[in-house]
Structure formats: C-alpha cells, structure tokens
C-alpha cells in the first residue's frame, strides 16, 4: 500500500500527532519572535554602550587637556589658569 494512503486511512489515529506538531510549530514561532526581540535589545544595548563610551572618552580627554594646560602653566610660572566652566 502507498504510504500516503496509509496515512490518510489512519488520519484519526494520527490527529493527536498533528496537534503535537502544530503545538511544536507554534512554540518554534514564539521562540523565533523572542530571539528577534533579544537581538533588537542587544543592538540597542550596544548602541547605548557606544554612546556612553564616547561620552566617557570625551570627559577624559577634556580632563587630560585641563591637567596638561595647568601643568604647562605651572612649569612656565604662570601660576593658575582659570578653568572655563561649562
């Protein structure tokens, strides 16, 4: 007998299997949706990390400039240099 014909003949016996397969397919879709959300969140997190890294770097570079300017001024006998307040 043809395999398809056997399946069709026993469809009522196989319906629980079809339900299980459908549930598994739904679970797989839910997992894929959750994975996409996680990937989007990861991308936003990396953007956030980049943003704060650049901001920290800017703050440190400004601090280095201030320290170097003050040190140079002290070495040249300039006393103190007024720091600009932003």
N, C-alpha and C positions, 0 to 999 in steps of 0.2 A: 504494500500500500504506500501511497505517496505520503511523505512526511507532513505536508500541508493539510492533506485530507485527515490525517490522524489528529492534528492539532484542532482542526475545525470540528471534528467529531467529539473531541474531548474538551471543547471550549468551556463548558460549565464546570468541569473539574479544574480547569486551569485559571478560572476567573480570579481565585484568591492570589495566584501568582501575578496576574495582570495588575491587581490592586497593589501588591507589594512593589512591582516595577514602577507603577505610577508614583507611589509614595517616594521611592528612591529617586526618581527623576525630579520630583518637587524639592526634595532635600538638596539635590545637586544644584538646582537653580538657586535655592536660598543660599547655599554655600558660595556660589559664584557671585551673587549680589553682595554678600558680606565681604568677600575678598576684594571686590571693586571698591566698596566703601573704605576698607582698610588701606587700599592703595592710594585712594584720594586723600585720606587723612595723613598718610605717610608723606605724600607730596607736599601737603600744606605744612606739615611739621618741618620738613627740610627747608621750605621757603622761609619759615619762621626762624629756623636756626641760622640760615644765611643772613637774614635781616639783622638779627641780634649780633652775629659775629661781626658784620660790617660796622655796626654801631659801636661795639666794644673796641674794635680796631681804631675807629675814628677818635674815640675818647683817649685811648692810649697814645695815639700819635700826637694829639694835642698836648697831652701831659708831657710827652718827651720834648716837644718843641718848647714848652714853657720852662722845663727844667734846664734844657740846653741854653736857652736865652738867659735865664737867671745865672747859670754857671758862667757863661761867657761874660756877662755884665760884671759879675763879681771879680773875675780874673782881670778885667780891664779897669778895675777901680771905679766902676760906675755906680757902686752902691746897689740899691734895689731898683728894679724896674717895675713900674706899675703894671699889674696884670689886668688885662681887659676882662670885664665882667660881661658875660653874655646872658 
